[in-house]
Amino acid sequence: MKRKIIITAAIFGALAVIAGAFGAHGLQGLLTPKYLDVWHTAVQYQFYHVFALLFLAIIVKENNKAVNACYCLFTLGIIFFSGSLYLLSCIKLLGWDWLIFMGPITPIGGLLFIAGWIVLAITAFRNKIN
């Protein structure tokens, strides 16, 4: 479990660095300031939840259902929240107006993040982190 969490965090961390650099250098001048800000928000939240995953790897000692739930919620949150924002920020650049359907997926990712944090808090409150 710990190894899986660390590998996932490392992959998402590397992708966040790449996305951040690409947004700062590759998309400068191609996206409006509004869409660059959307891109930046995606990178920020991806990094926040990479750190959350790394924290999970530190606290898990054995297969724990609650920690596994947090892992799944944070991972899916990154994919839904940050992934949809990356795509939405590039709609005009790609010419893929059909991507507008991704708009409602962003809040689902946010809800997954919130659920992950709530599960983590409840688990810690019940002292079930071992």
N, CA, C and O atoms as a Tinker XYZ file with bonds, in Angstrom:
   520  protein
     1  N      0.835000   -1.203000    0.000000    73     2
     2  CA     0.000000    0.000000    0.000000    64     1     3
     3  C      0.866000    1.247000    0.000000    63     2     4     5
     4  O      0.660000    2.156000   -0.804000    81     3
     5  N      1.842000    1.289000    0.908000    73     3     6
     6  CA     2.702000    2.460000    1.022000    64     5     7
     7  C      3.438000    2.718000   -0.291000    63     6     8     9
     8  O      3.548000    3.858000   -0.740000    81     7
     9  N      3.938000    1.649000   -0.895000    73     7    10
    10  CA     4.694000    1.763000   -2.150000    64     9    11
    11  C      3.803000    2.324000   -3.255000    63    10    12    13
    12  O      4.231000    3.190000   -4.018000    81    11
    13  N      2.567000    1.834000   -3.342000    73    11    14
    14  CA     1.613000    2.298000   -4.351000    64    13    15
    15  C      1.330000    3.792000   -4.177000    63    14    16    17
    16  O      1.280000    4.533000   -5.159000    81    15
    17  N      1.148000    4.228000   -2.950000    73    15    18
    18  CA     0.858000    5.632000   -2.677000    64    17    19
    19  C      2.053000    6.500000   -3.076000    63    18    20    21
    20  O      1.879000    7.538000   -3.715000    81    19
    21  N      3.253000    6.083000   -2.707000    73    19    22
    22  CA     4.450000    6.862000   -3.032000    64    21    23
    23  C      4.660000    6.936000   -4.543000    63    22    24    25
    24  O      4.989000    7.998000   -5.070000    81    23
    25  N      4.474000    5.824000   -5.236000    73    23    26
    26  CA     4.626000    5.828000   -6.696000    64    25    27
    27  C      3.608000    6.769000   -7.339000    63    26    28    29
    28  O      3.956000    7.547000   -8.226000    81    27
    29  N      2.366000    6.701000   -6.899000    73    27    30
    30  CA     1.327000    7.590000   -7.427000    64    29    31
    31  C      1.688000    9.049000   -7.169000    63    30    32    33
    32  O      1.588000    9.885000   -8.067000    81    31
    33  N      2.109000    9.355000   -5.941000    73    31    34
    34  CA     2.488000   10.731000   -5.603000    64    33    35
    35  C      3.669000   11.198000   -6.444000    63    34    36    37
    36  O      3.693000   12.342000   -6.899000    81    35
    37  N      4.649000   10.324000   -6.655000    73    35    38
    38  CA     5.821000   10.701000   -7.448000    64    37    39
    39  C      5.431000   10.989000   -8.895000    63    38    40    41
    40  O      5.917000   11.953000   -9.487000    81    39
    41  N      4.570000   10.173000   -9.459000    73    39    42
    42  CA     4.131000   10.395000  -10.845000    64    41    43
    43  C      3.350000   11.698000  -10.954000    63    42    44    45
    44  O      3.620000   12.516000  -11.833000    81    43
    45  N      2.375000   11.894000  -10.058000    73    43    46
    46  CA     1.603000   13.134000  -10.093000    64    45    47
    47  C      2.474000   14.352000   -9.776000    63    46    48    49
    48  O      2.245000   15.433000  -10.318000    81    47
    49  N      3.468000   14.185000   -8.904000    73    47    50
    50  CA     4.387000   15.286000   -8.606000    64    49    51
    51  C      5.213000   15.677000   -9.812000    63    50    52    53
    52  O      5.358000   16.862000  -10.112000    81    51
    53  N      5.757000   14.685000  -10.509000    73    51    54
    54  CA     6.535000   14.966000  -11.724000    64    53    55
    55  C      5.656000   15.636000  -12.778000    63    54    56    57
    56  O      6.078000   16.592000  -13.430000    81    55
    57  N      4.435000   15.133000  -12.943000    73    55    58
    58  CA     3.523000   15.731000  -13.918000    64    57    59
    59  C      3.147000   17.159000  -13.543000    63    58    60    61
    60  O      2.959000   18.001000  -14.422000    81    59
    61  N      3.036000   17.440000  -12.246000    73    59    62
    62  CA     2.720000   18.796000  -11.811000    64    61    63
    63  C      3.868000   19.757000  -12.126000    63    62    64    65
    64  O      3.632000   20.891000  -12.540000    81    63
    65  N      5.098000   19.308000  -11.932000    73    63    66
    66  CA     6.256000   20.148000  -12.276000    64    65    67
    67  C      6.262000   20.412000  -13.780000    63    66    68    69
    68  O      6.463000   21.545000  -14.218000    81    67
    69  N      6.042000   19.368000  -14.560000    73    67    70
    70  CA     6.010000   19.527000  -16.024000    64    69    71
    71  C      4.882000   20.475000  -16.430000    63    70    72    73
    72  O      5.090000   21.368000  -17.251000    81    71
    73  N      3.695000   20.287000  -15.863000    73    71    74
    74  CA     2.556000   21.142000  -16.196000    64    73    75
    75  C      2.814000   22.587000  -15.774000    63    74    76    77
    76  O      2.464000   23.520000  -16.497000    81    75
    77  N      3.422000   22.771000  -14.611000    73    75    78
    78  CA     3.729000   24.128000  -14.158000    64    77    79
    79  C      4.721000   24.826000  -15.072000    63    78    80    81
    80  O      4.543000   25.994000  -15.417000    81    79
    81  N      5.761000   24.112000  -15.460000    73    79    82
    82  CA     6.758000   24.689000  -16.361000    64    81    83
    83  C      6.161000   24.953000  -17.739000    63    82    84    85
    84  O      6.431000   25.984000  -18.356000    81    83
    85  N      5.352000   24.017000  -18.212000    73    83    86
    86  CA     4.718000   24.193000  -19.521000    64    85    87
    87  C      3.776000   25.399000  -19.501000    63    86    88    89
    88  O      3.729000   26.175000  -20.455000    81    87
    89  N      3.036000   25.545000  -18.419000    73    87    90
    90  CA     2.134000   26.689000  -18.304000    64    89    91
    91  C      2.884000   28.010000  -18.257000    63    90    92    93
    92  O      2.459000   28.997000  -18.857000    81    91
    93  N      3.999000   28.023000  -17.542000    73    91    94
    94  CA     4.775000   29.263000  -17.394000    64    93    95
    95  C      5.550000   29.629000  -18.654000    63    94    96    97
    96  O      5.754000   30.809000  -18.939000    81    95
    97  N      5.979000   28.629000  -19.400000    73    95    98
    98  CA     6.846000   28.908000  -20.551000    64    97    99
    99  C      6.193000   28.571000  -21.892000    63    98   100   101
   100  O      6.273000   29.359000  -22.835000    81    99
   101  N      5.561000   27.428000  -21.982000    73    99   102
   102  CA     5.008000   26.993000  -23.263000    64   101   103
   103  C      3.674000   27.622000  -23.615000    63   102   104   105
   104  O      3.366000   27.803000  -24.793000    81   103
   105  N      2.877000   27.957000  -22.609000    73   103   106
   106  CA     1.551000   28.501000  -22.886000    64   105   107
   107  C      1.497000   30.023000  -22.789000    63   106   108   109
   108  O      0.489000   30.637000  -23.139000    81   107
   109  N      2.579000   30.627000  -22.316000    73   107   110
   110  CA     2.646000   32.084000  -22.206000    64   109   111
   111  C      2.444000   32.689000  -23.598000    63   110   112   113
   112  O      3.163000   32.353000  -24.539000    81   111
   113  N      1.485000   33.560000  -23.715000    73   111   114
   114  CA     1.195000   34.188000  -24.997000    64   113   115
   115  C      0.194000   33.410000  -25.836000    63   114   116   117
   116  O     -0.378000   33.959000  -26.778000    81   115
   117  N     -0.025000   32.151000  -25.515000    73   115   118
   118  CA    -0.999000   31.341000  -26.256000    64   117   119
   119  C     -2.370000   31.334000  -25.573000    63   118   120   121
   120  O     -3.406000   31.229000  -26.230000    81   119
   121  N     -2.351000   31.448000  -24.250000    73   119   122
   122  CA    -3.595000   31.487000  -23.486000    64   121   123
   123  C     -3.798000   32.880000  -22.915000    63   122   124   125
   124  O     -2.836000   33.601000  -22.651000    81   123
   125  N     -5.045000   33.249000  -22.730000    73   123   126
   126  CA    -5.346000   34.525000  -22.086000    64   125   127
   127  C     -4.941000   34.436000  -20.617000    63   126   128   129
   128  O     -4.800000   33.336000  -20.082000    81   127
   129  N     -4.754000   35.572000  -19.965000    73   127   130
   130  CA    -4.424000   35.533000  -18.531000    64   129   131
   131  C     -5.446000   34.740000  -17.711000    63   130   132   133
   132  O     -5.086000   34.068000  -16.745000    81   131
   133  N     -6.712000   34.822000  -18.100000    73   131   134
   134  CA    -7.765000   34.071000  -17.388000    64   133   135
   135  C     -7.488000   32.568000  -17.473000    63   134   136   137
   136  O     -7.552000   31.866000  -16.463000    81   135
   137  N     -7.184000   32.082000  -18.660000    73   135   138
   138  CA    -6.962000   30.648000  -18.826000    64   137   139
   139  C     -5.609000   30.208000  -18.263000    63   138   140   141
   140  O     -5.461000   29.064000  -17.832000    81   139
   141  N     -4.634000   31.099000  -18.263000    73   139   142
   142  CA    -3.364000   30.774000  -17.595000    64   141   143
   143  C     -3.582000   30.632000  -16.094000    63   142   144   145
   144  O     -2.954000   29.797000  -15.443000    81   143
   145  N     -4.476000   31.453000  -15.551000    73   143   146
   146  CA    -4.796000   31.359000  -14.127000    64   145   147
   147  C     -5.512000   30.041000  -13.818000    63   146   148   149
   148  O     -5.266000   29.429000  -12.778000    81   147
   149  N     -6.388000   29.607000  -14.711000    73   147   150
   150  CA    -7.056000   28.314000  -14.555000    64   149   151
   151  C     -6.019000   27.197000  -14.560000    63   150   152   153
   152  O     -6.078000   26.286000  -13.735000    81   151
   153  N     -5.068000   27.268000  -15.491000    73   151   154
   154  CA    -3.983000   26.278000  -15.574000    64   153   155
   155  C     -3.197000   26.253000  -14.259000    63   154   156   157
   156  O     -2.896000   25.188000  -13.721000    81   155
   157  N     -2.872000   27.444000  -13.757000    73   155   158
   158  CA    -2.110000   27.554000  -12.510000    64   157   159
   159  C     -2.881000   26.935000  -11.338000    63   158   160   161
   160  O     -2.285000   26.272000  -10.489000    81   159
   161  N     -4.189000   27.147000  -11.289000    73   159   162
   162  CA    -5.019000   26.556000  -10.233000    64   161   163
   163  C     -4.956000   25.029000  -10.296000    63   162   164   165
   164  O     -4.877000   24.365000   -9.262000    81   163
   165  N     -4.992000   24.480000  -11.500000    73   163   166
   166  CA    -4.892000   23.027000  -11.658000    64   165   167
   167  C     -3.564000   22.510000  -11.111000    63   166   168   169
   168  O     -3.530000   21.498000  -10.410000    81   167
   169  N     -2.480000   23.200000  -11.429000    73   167   170
   170  CA    -1.154000   22.798000  -10.946000    64   169   171
   171  C     -1.110000   22.882000   -9.420000    63   170   172   173
   172  O     -0.619000   21.967000   -8.759000    81   171
   173  N     -1.621000   23.976000   -8.866000    73   171   174
   174  CA    -1.605000   24.164000   -7.407000    64   173   175
   175  C     -2.320000   23.027000   -6.682000    63   174   176   177
   176  O     -1.769000   22.426000   -5.760000    81   175
   177  N     -3.542000   22.738000   -7.103000    73   175   178
   178  CA    -4.309000   21.708000   -6.421000    64   177   179
   179  C     -3.705000   20.330000   -6.624000    63   178   180   181
   180  O     -3.797000   19.474000   -5.744000    81   179
   181  N     -3.090000   20.112000   -7.773000    73   179   182
   182  CA    -2.411000   18.842000   -7.981000    64   181   183
   183  C     -1.271000   18.693000   -6.982000    63   182   184   185
   184  O     -1.108000   17.637000   -6.371000    81   183
   185  N     -0.475000   19.764000   -6.815000    73   183   186
   186  CA     0.622000   19.705000   -5.851000    64   185   187
   187  C      0.107000   19.523000   -4.420000    63   186   188   189
   188  O      0.655000   18.719000   -3.666000    81   187
   189  N     -0.934000   20.257000   -4.041000    73   187   190
   190  CA    -1.470000   20.111000   -2.684000    64   189   191
   191  C     -1.796000   18.652000   -2.391000    63   190   192   193
   192  O     -1.505000   18.144000   -1.308000    81   191
   193  N     -2.396000   17.992000   -3.359000    73   191   194
   194  CA    -2.842000   16.628000   -3.109000    64   193   195
   195  C     -1.747000   15.590000   -3.331000    63   194   196   197
   196  O     -1.878000   14.451000   -2.883000    81   195
   197  N     -0.671000   15.967000   -4.016000    73   195   198
   198  CA     0.534000   15.125000   -4.025000    64   197   199
   199  C      1.086000   15.069000   -2.606000    63   198   200   201
   200  O      1.472000   14.004000   -2.125000    81   199
   201  N      1.122000   16.219000   -1.941000    73   199   202
   202  CA     1.608000   16.247000   -0.553000    64   201   203
   203  C      0.672000   15.469000    0.371000    63   202   204   205
   204  O      1.126000   14.823000    1.316000    81   203
   205  N     -0.635000   15.530000    0.099000    73   203   206
   206  CA    -1.588000   14.745000    0.893000    64   205   207
   207  C     -1.319000   13.251000    0.709000    63   206   208   209
   208  O     -1.357000   12.489000    1.675000    81   207
   209  N     -1.049000   12.834000   -0.524000    73   207   210
   210  CA    -0.734000   11.423000   -0.773000    64   209   211
   211  C      0.548000   11.018000   -0.046000    63   210   212   213
   212  O      0.618000    9.938000    0.540000    81   211
   213  N      1.554000   11.879000   -0.086000    73   211   214
   214  CA     2.804000   11.560000    0.616000    64   213   215
   215  C      2.571000   11.444000    2.113000    63   214   216   217
   216  O      3.167000   10.592000    2.772000    81   215
   217  N      1.706000   12.298000    2.654000    73   215   218
   218  CA     1.354000   12.201000    4.067000    64   217   219
   219  C      0.690000   10.855000    4.359000    63   218   220   221
   220  O      0.978000   10.220000    5.374000    81   219
   221  N     -0.195000   10.428000    3.466000    73   219   222
   222  CA    -0.835000    9.117000    3.652000    64   221   223
   223  C      0.206000    8.003000    3.701000    63   222   224   225
   224  O      0.102000    7.076000    4.505000    81   223
   225  N      1.209000    8.106000    2.833000    73   223   226
   226  CA     2.260000    7.080000    2.806000    64   225   227
   227  C      3.031000    7.046000    4.120000    63   226   228   229
   228  O      3.512000    5.991000    4.535000    81   227
   229  N      3.149000    8.193000    4.768000    73   227   230
   230  CA     3.873000    8.253000    6.038000    64   229   231
   231  C      3.064000    7.595000    7.155000    63   230   232   233
   232  O      3.630000    6.906000    8.004000    81   231
   233  N      1.748000    7.801000    7.159000    73   231   234
   234  CA     0.953000    7.318000    8.291000    64   233   235
   235  C      0.502000    5.870000    8.146000    63   234   236   237
   236  O      0.133000    5.246000    9.141000    81   235
   237  N      0.520000    5.322000    6.942000    73   235   238
   238  CA     0.035000    3.957000    6.770000    64   237   239
   239  C      1.125000    2.955000    7.167000    63   238   240   241
   240  O      2.277000    3.063000    6.745000    81   239
   241  N      0.733000    1.994000    7.977000    73   239   242
   242  CA     1.671000    0.951000    8.387000    64   241   243
   243  C      1.232000   -0.416000    7.869000    63   242   244   245
   244  O      2.048000   -1.322000    7.700000    81   243
   245  N     -0.036000   -0.544000    7.626000    73   243   246
   246  CA    -0.570000   -1.796000    7.085000    64   245   247
   247  C     -1.779000   -1.451000    6.241000    63   246   248   249
   248  O     -2.179000   -0.288000    6.184000    81   247
   249  N     -2.361000   -2.427000    5.593000    73   247   250
   250  CA    -3.512000   -2.173000    4.738000    64   249   251
   251  C     -4.659000   -1.636000    5.588000    63   250   252   253
   252  O     -5.188000   -2.342000    6.447000    81   251
   253  N     -5.029000   -0.420000    5.351000    73   251   254
   254  CA    -6.044000    0.271000    6.130000    64   253   255
   255  C     -7.112000    0.766000    5.156000    63   254   256   257
   256  O     -6.809000    1.521000    4.233000    81   255
   257  N     -8.357000    0.344000    5.358000    73   255   258
   258  CA    -9.442000    0.698000    4.436000    64   257   259
   259  C     -9.649000    2.202000    4.341000    63   258   260   261
   260  O     -9.902000    2.719000    3.253000    81   259
   261  N     -9.548000    2.908000    5.451000    73   259   262
   262  CA    -9.775000    4.351000    5.436000    64   261   263
   263  C     -8.654000    5.066000    4.677000    63   262   264   265
   264  O     -8.919000    5.987000    3.904000    81   263
   265  N     -7.421000    4.651000    4.892000    73   263   266
   266  CA    -6.302000    5.261000    4.173000    64   265   267
   267  C     -6.417000    4.940000    2.684000    63   266   268   269
   268  O     -6.126000    5.789000    1.843000    81   267
   269  N     -6.838000    3.726000    2.357000    73   267   270
   270  CA    -7.046000    3.362000    0.954000    64   269   271
   271  C     -8.149000    4.222000    0.335000    63   270   272   273
   272  O     -8.048000    4.633000   -0.821000    81   271
   273  N     -9.197000    4.490000    1.106000    73   271   274
   274  CA   -10.276000    5.354000    0.614000    64   273   275
   275  C     -9.746000    6.760000    0.347000    63   274   276   277
   276  O    -10.060000    7.357000   -0.682000    81   275
   277  N     -8.944000    7.290000    1.272000    73   275   278
   278  CA    -8.341000    8.616000    1.074000    64   277   279
   279  C     -7.466000    8.629000   -0.174000    63   278   280   281
   280  O     -7.502000    9.572000   -0.965000    81   279
   281  N     -6.685000    7.575000   -0.336000    73   279   282
   282  CA    -5.822000    7.447000   -1.513000    64   281   283
   283  C     -6.655000    7.527000   -2.794000    63   282   284   285
   284  O     -6.318000    8.272000   -3.714000    81   283
   285  N     -7.732000    6.764000   -2.845000    73   283   286
   286  CA    -8.586000    6.754000   -4.035000    64   285   287
   287  C     -9.257000    8.110000   -4.249000    63   286   288   289
   288  O     -9.321000    8.601000   -5.376000    81   287
   289  N     -9.749000    8.706000   -3.186000    73   287   290
   290  CA   -10.427000    9.998000   -3.306000    64   289   291
   291  C     -9.467000   11.091000   -3.768000    63   290   292   293
   292  O     -9.813000   11.880000   -4.648000    81   291
   293  N     -8.263000   11.152000   -3.189000    73   291   294
   294  CA    -7.292000   12.162000   -3.608000    64   293   295
   295  C     -6.826000   11.927000   -5.049000    63   294   296   297
   296  O     -6.689000   12.875000   -5.823000    81   295
   297  N     -6.588000   10.682000   -5.399000    73   295   298
   298  CA    -6.124000   10.359000   -6.753000    64   297   299
   299  C     -7.182000   10.710000   -7.792000    63   298   300   301
   300  O     -6.878000   11.358000   -8.794000    81   299
   301  N     -8.414000   10.289000   -7.561000    73   299   302
   302  CA    -9.489000   10.628000   -8.497000    64   301   303
   303  C     -9.757000   12.129000   -8.509000    63   302   304   305
   304  O    -10.099000   12.697000   -9.546000    81   303
   305  N     -9.601000   12.766000   -7.353000    73   303   306
   306  CA    -9.761000   14.220000   -7.288000    64   305   307
   307  C     -8.759000   14.932000   -8.177000    63   306   308   309
   308  O     -9.113000   15.877000   -8.882000    81   307
   309  N     -7.506000   14.484000   -8.149000    73   307   310
   310  CA    -6.480000   15.079000   -9.015000    64   309   311
   311  C     -6.867000   14.900000  -10.478000    63   310   312   313
   312  O     -6.794000   15.841000  -11.269000    81   311
   313  N     -7.274000   13.694000  -10.827000    73   311   314
   314  CA    -7.622000   13.416000  -12.225000    64   313   315
   315  C     -8.821000   14.254000  -12.661000    63   314   316   317
   316  O     -8.786000   14.878000  -13.722000    81   315
   317  N     -9.876000   14.274000  -11.856000    73   315   318
   318  CA   -11.092000   14.999000  -12.238000    64   317   319
   319  C    -10.907000   16.511000  -12.138000    63   318   320   321
   320  O    -11.232000   17.233000  -13.080000    81   319
   321  N    -10.390000   17.000000  -11.012000    73   319   322
   322  CA   -10.287000   18.448000  -10.800000    64   321   323
   323  C     -9.200000   19.050000  -11.677000    63   322   324   325
   324  O     -9.482000   19.876000  -12.545000    81   323
   325  N     -7.965000   18.637000  -11.452000    73   323   326
   326  CA    -6.867000   19.231000  -12.207000    64   325   327
   327  C     -6.944000   18.862000  -13.685000    63   326   328   329
   328  O     -6.724000   19.708000  -14.552000    81   327
   329  N     -7.254000   17.614000  -13.969000    73   327   330
   330  CA    -7.341000   17.179000  -15.363000    64   329   331
   331  C     -8.364000   17.975000  -16.152000    63   330   332   333
   332  O     -8.092000   18.396000  -17.277000    81   331
   333  N     -9.538000   18.185000  -15.573000    73   331   334
   334  CA   -10.564000   18.952000  -16.285000    64   333   335
   335  C    -10.151000   20.409000  -16.444000    63   334   336   337
   336  O    -10.438000   21.017000  -17.476000    81   335
   337  N     -9.484000   20.982000  -15.445000    73   335   338
   338  CA    -9.028000   22.367000  -15.573000    64   337   339
   339  C     -7.949000   22.513000  -16.640000    63   338   340   341
   340  O     -7.938000   23.497000  -17.380000    81   339
   341  N     -7.040000   21.541000  -16.724000    73   339   342
   342  CA    -6.029000   21.592000  -17.793000    64   341   343
   343  C     -6.717000   21.623000  -19.158000    63   342   344   345
   344  O     -6.374000   22.431000  -20.021000    81   343
   345  N     -7.683000   20.741000  -19.336000    73   343   346
   346  CA    -8.382000   20.685000  -20.621000    64   345   347
   347  C     -9.225000   21.937000  -20.877000    63   346   348   349
   348  O     -9.221000   22.475000  -21.984000    81   347
   349  N     -9.943000   22.395000  -19.856000    73   347   350
   350  CA   -10.782000   23.580000  -20.026000    64   349   351
   351  C     -9.958000   24.829000  -20.359000    63   350   352   353
   352  O    -10.400000   25.680000  -21.131000    81   351
   353  N     -8.774000   24.933000  -19.779000    73   351   354
   354  CA    -7.958000   26.122000  -20.043000    64   353   355
   355  C     -7.442000   26.147000  -21.483000    63   354   356   357
   356  O     -7.073000   27.206000  -21.990000    81   355
   357  N     -7.416000   24.997000  -22.134000    73   355   358
   358  CA    -6.885000   24.908000  -23.512000    64   357   359
   359  C     -7.960000   24.737000  -24.574000    63   358   360   361
   360  O     -7.638000   24.427000  -25.721000    81   359
   361  N     -9.231000   24.929000  -24.224000    73   359   362
   362  CA   -10.320000   24.722000  -25.186000    64   361   363
   363  C    -10.098000   25.527000  -26.469000    63   362   364   365
   364  O    -10.150000   24.979000  -27.570000    81   363
   365  N     -9.856000   26.807000  -26.319000    73   363   366
   366  CA    -9.706000   27.668000  -27.502000    64   365   367
   367  C     -8.429000   27.338000  -28.263000    63   366   368   369
   368  O     -8.416000   27.350000  -29.494000    81   367
   369  N     -7.371000   27.048000  -27.544000    73   367   370
   370  CA    -6.097000   26.721000  -28.173000    64   369   371
   371  C     -6.212000   25.447000  -29.020000    63   370   372   373
   372  O     -5.691000   25.377000  -30.133000    81   371
   373  N     -6.897000   24.455000  -28.474000    73   371   374
   374  CA    -7.056000   23.182000  -29.182000    64   373   375
   375  C     -8.167000   23.228000  -30.241000    63   374   376   377
   376  O     -8.195000   22.418000  -31.167000    81   375
   377  N     -9.071000   24.186000  -30.082000    73   375   378
   378  CA   -10.219000   24.252000  -30.990000    64   377   379
   379  C    -11.228000   23.156000  -30.718000    63   378   380   381
   380  O    -12.006000   22.781000  -31.595000    81   379
   381  N    -11.212000   22.652000  -29.515000    73   379   382
   382  CA   -12.115000   21.564000  -29.128000    64   381   383
   383  C    -13.248000   22.115000  -28.269000    63   382   384   385
   384  O    -13.274000   21.895000  -27.058000    81   383
   385  N    -14.166000   22.816000  -28.881000    73   383   386
   386  CA   -15.272000   23.410000  -28.129000    64   385   387
   387  C    -16.126000   22.361000  -27.416000    63   386   388   389
   388  O    -16.801000   22.675000  -26.435000    81   387
   389  N    -16.101000   21.136000  -27.896000    73   387   390
   390  CA   -16.884000   20.073000  -27.276000    64   389   391
   391  C    -16.384000   19.763000  -25.861000    63   390   392   393
   392  O    -17.083000   19.108000  -25.089000    81   391
   393  N    -15.166000   20.235000  -25.515000    73   391   394
   394  CA   -14.643000   19.981000  -24.175000    64   393   395
   395  C    -15.389000   20.751000  -23.083000    63   394   396   397
   396  O    -15.139000   20.549000  -21.894000    81   395
   397  N    -16.293000   21.625000  -23.487000    73   395   398
   398  CA   -17.043000   22.394000  -22.499000    64   397   399
   399  C    -17.801000   21.468000  -21.533000    63   398   400   401
   400  O    -18.128000   21.875000  -20.418000    81   399
   401  N    -18.078000   20.237000  -21.954000    73   399   402
   402  CA   -18.757000   19.276000  -21.073000    64   401   403
   403  C    -17.914000   18.956000  -19.839000    63   402   404   405
   404  O    -18.432000   18.426000  -18.856000    81   403
   405  N    -16.619000   19.274000  -19.883000    73   403   406
   406  CA   -15.729000   19.005000  -18.748000    64   405   407
   407  C    -16.030000   19.924000  -17.560000    63   406   408   409
   408  O    -15.642000   19.628000  -16.430000    81   407
   409  N    -16.722000   21.039000  -17.819000    73   407   410
   410  CA   -17.028000   21.996000  -16.755000    64   409   411
   411  C    -17.628000   21.367000  -15.508000    63   410   412   413
   412  O    -17.145000   21.627000  -14.406000    81   411
   413  N    -18.669000   20.544000  -15.644000    73   411   414
   414  CA   -19.263000   19.925000  -14.457000    64   413   415
   415  C    -18.369000   18.867000  -13.787000    63   414   416   417
   416  O    -18.626000   18.476000  -12.648000    81   415
   417  N    -17.345000   18.414000  -14.471000    73   415   418
   418  CA   -16.461000   17.406000  -13.878000    64   417   419
   419  C    -15.536000   18.038000  -12.829000    63   418   420   421
   420  O    -15.147000   17.378000  -11.866000    81   419
   421  N    -15.191000   19.298000  -13.016000    73   419   422
   422  CA   -14.304000   19.981000  -12.068000    64   421   423
   423  C    -14.857000   19.957000  -10.642000    63   422   424   425
   424  O    -14.130000   19.584000   -9.722000    81   423
   425  N    -16.125000   20.342000  -10.428000    73   423   426
   426  CA   -16.641000   20.289000   -9.052000    64   425   427
   427  C    -16.706000   18.877000   -8.473000    63   426   428   429
   428  O    -16.597000   18.696000   -7.260000    81   427
   429  N    -16.882000   17.882000   -9.335000    73   427   430
   430  CA   -16.860000   16.498000   -8.845000    64   429   431
   431  C    -15.479000   16.199000   -8.269000    63   430   432   433
   432  O    -15.362000   15.582000   -7.211000    81   431
   433  N    -14.427000   16.643000   -8.975000    73   431   434
   434  CA   -13.071000   16.480000   -8.450000    64   433   435
   435  C    -12.891000   17.194000   -7.127000    63   434   436   437
   436  O    -12.256000   16.671000   -6.211000    81   435
   437  N    -13.453000   18.397000   -7.026000    73   435   438
   438  CA   -13.385000   19.135000   -5.766000    64   437   439
   439  C    -14.087000   18.406000   -4.640000    63   438   440   441
   440  O    -13.595000   18.372000   -3.512000    81   439
   441  N    -15.243000   17.819000   -4.944000    73   439   442
   442  CA   -15.965000   17.037000   -3.927000    64   441   443
   443  C    -15.171000   15.809000   -3.507000    63   442   444   445
   444  O    -15.196000   15.420000   -2.339000    81   443
   445  N    -14.468000   15.199000   -4.452000    73   443   446
   446  CA   -13.617000   14.057000   -4.104000    64   445   447
   447  C    -12.492000   14.486000   -3.165000    63   446   448   449
   448  O    -12.172000   13.772000   -2.215000    81   447
   449  N    -11.891000   15.648000   -3.423000    73   447   450
   450  CA   -10.862000   16.179000   -2.516000    64   449   451
   451  C    -11.443000   16.376000   -1.117000    63   450   452   453
   452  O    -10.866000   15.931000   -0.124000    81   451
   453  N    -12.587000   17.044000   -1.055000    73   451   454
   454  CA   -13.220000   17.322000    0.243000    64   453   455
   455  C    -13.531000   16.019000    0.969000    63   454   456   457
   456  O    -13.277000   15.897000    2.168000    81   455
   457  N    -14.076000   15.054000    0.253000    73   455   458
   458  CA   -14.399000   13.757000    0.867000    64   457   459
   459  C    -13.139000   13.083000    1.404000    63   458   460   461
   460  O    -13.163000   12.498000    2.486000    81   459
   461  N    -12.044000   13.162000    0.656000    73   459   462
   462  CA   -10.784000   12.584000    1.122000    64   461   463
   463  C    -10.323000   13.202000    2.430000    63   462   464   465
   464  O     -9.894000   12.496000    3.342000    81   463
   465  N    -10.413000   14.523000    2.520000    73   463   466
   466  CA   -10.000000   15.204000    3.754000    64   465   467
   467  C    -10.929000   14.856000    4.908000    63   466   468   469
   468  O    -10.473000   14.690000    6.040000    81   467
   469  N    -12.225000   14.743000    4.638000    73   467   470
   470  CA   -13.177000   14.384000    5.697000    64   469   471
   471  C    -12.924000   12.957000    6.183000    63   470   472   473
   472  O    -12.919000   12.704000    7.388000    81   471
   473  N    -12.716000   12.033000    5.259000    73   471   474
   474  CA   -12.413000   10.647000    5.658000    64   473   475
   475  C    -11.140000   10.610000    6.495000    63   474   476   477
   476  O    -11.074000    9.894000    7.495000    81   475
   477  N    -10.133000   11.375000    6.093000    73   475   478
   478  CA    -8.881000   11.423000    6.858000    64   477   479
   479  C     -9.123000   11.961000    8.270000    63   478   480   481
   480  O     -8.595000   11.418000    9.241000    81   479
   481  N     -9.917000   13.021000    8.384000    73   479   482
   482  CA   -10.208000   13.599000    9.700000    64   481   483
   483  C    -10.986000   12.618000   10.588000    63   482   484   485
   484  O    -10.663000   12.451000   11.764000    81   483
   485  N    -11.991000   11.985000   10.029000    73   483   486
   486  CA   -12.790000   11.020000   10.800000    64   485   487
   487  C    -11.921000    9.846000   11.231000    63   486   488   489
   488  O    -12.024000    9.367000   12.360000    81   487
   489  N    -11.073000    9.393000   10.333000    73   487   490
   490  CA   -10.191000    8.268000   10.646000    64   489   491
   491  C     -9.238000    8.635000   11.786000    63   490   492   493
   492  O     -9.026000    7.843000   12.703000    81   491
   493  N     -8.675000    9.825000   11.722000    73   491   494
   494  CA    -7.765000   10.265000   12.786000    64   493   495
   495  C     -8.526000   10.447000   14.094000    63   494   496   497
   496  O     -8.030000   10.087000   15.161000    81   495
   497  N     -9.736000   11.008000   14.008000    73   495   498
   498  CA   -10.554000   11.216000   15.213000    64   497   499
   499  C    -10.877000    9.893000   15.894000    63   498   500   501
   500  O    -10.870000    9.802000   17.122000    81   499
   501  N    -11.154000    8.893000   15.112000    73   499   502
   502  CA   -11.468000    7.576000   15.657000    64   501   503
   503  C    -10.208000    6.782000   16.020000    63   502   504   505
   504  O    -10.280000    5.657000   16.514000    81   503
   505  N     -9.072000    7.393000   15.763000    73   503   506
   506  CA    -7.772000    6.794000   16.074000    64   505   507
   507  C     -7.588000    5.447000   15.353000    63   506   508   509
   508  O     -7.076000    4.483000   15.922000    81   507
   509  N     -8.019000    5.412000   14.092000    73   507   510
   510  CA    -7.914000    4.182000   13.315000    64   509   511
   511  C     -6.758000    4.234000   12.328000    63   510   512   513
   512  O     -6.669000    3.396000   11.430000    81   511
   513  N     -5.884000    5.198000   12.485000    73   511   514
   514  CA    -4.698000    5.260000   11.627000    64   513   515
   515  C     -3.611000    4.495000   12.344000    63   514   516   517
   516  O     -3.196000    4.839000   13.451000    81   515
   517  N     -3.162000    3.443000   11.675000    73   515   518
   518  CA    -2.120000    2.605000   12.315000    64   517   519
   519  C     -1.022000    2.303000   11.351000    63   518   520
   520  O     -0.063000    1.616000   11.703000    81   519
